[in-house]
């Protein structure tokens, strides 16, 4: 389905609650990140190290994935490979079906959002309940996350209070944050013990040891991965790293960039199902490794850099466009700058190419990326690829062909600029969407070359 980013962005800009909620939240997160990195030299060194770790991973990605599978299997973890979202959903459903599962509790996982897992399982008669508070709020509202780290950041406490009053039985309206969180915890804690299946994402998968690492703040991830008898983890193939020693710098970059924390409240390391001498933990652990276009990204030497992303959300927090329109305006699982790079590659430029236009190329996202992904350059490259699509309008194609011919030929360029300056008074006053909000540009009375020559003569 084709993306309608422009229309959705206009609607979001007209909604004062979105503007207020995001402006306050983004200012807060930017300040937190800045306070978490007081030493610019340390930040530069840490970013460079993060870049090197992820670049090393990508240089050996196929081998490391095989090593991960081998070591996970040795540890007793069942490894599954999924090329498409449909295959991933089918694999997860088959595991649940083997255990006659009816209720799955989920830790936060953007990859599960990517494959629309909740909707798939519900269609199979299986309840999939989000246990992350932000995800729970979004699910209760029948919405999608608006941020990859803070799913319900688009809502204020008044909106959440009304949501709980409307959707949860015997819950009265209250704006007390503690009471609202307490209500959610009470409901979710009961579900943890009733659930047959625990679902989670993966922040880092260590090839060296076959270890799955989960970063969280609420403890729900630990409950999902230890209380139900079966744990199913799903992640993209790019989340693998070579060694356990790679984790500390990446974890420091992730938590400080995302929420301004020196370290998260919980850091879970899962290397096997419950052993005979252990009192808790699942009897089975499954890992689903999803491709979904990542192999295509890997084949392109430039766009491959997309796969370095550790999903911290810092690029969104510092993006002037995202902070004004929010995540839902993008109409995709991954919004903001990283979404503008990821989604057109996953779903195609013909469907998601319009997203790339929602960027002013101010460069803030590239400056704050903890693993130094050159997001502005990648967005420009995807814009170039979109412009080259056969589906673009005939008039646009002719205009760009003429432009290329003029600017690529010095004689034609000289003639064109001379004519433009001399006949500037007949310049069009309307040039499509550009002049809906701006004054039409008019050529200067003299070309730059003429002004330079005059200055020399003076």
Helices and strands as residue ranges (DSSP letters): H 5-13, H 16-36, H 40-59, H 61-75, E 77-82, H 85-98, E 103-106, H 110-114, H 117-123, E 127-130, H 133-140, H 157-167, H 177-194, E 197-200, E 204-206, E 211-216, H 220-226, E 230-236, G 237-239, E 240-241, G 244-246, H 247-258, E 266-270, E 284-290, H 294-299, G 303-308, H 314-317, H 322-325, G 328-330, H 336-347, H 349-352, G 353-357, H 364-368, H 375-387, H 394-407, H 410-422, G 424-426, H 434-437, H 448-457
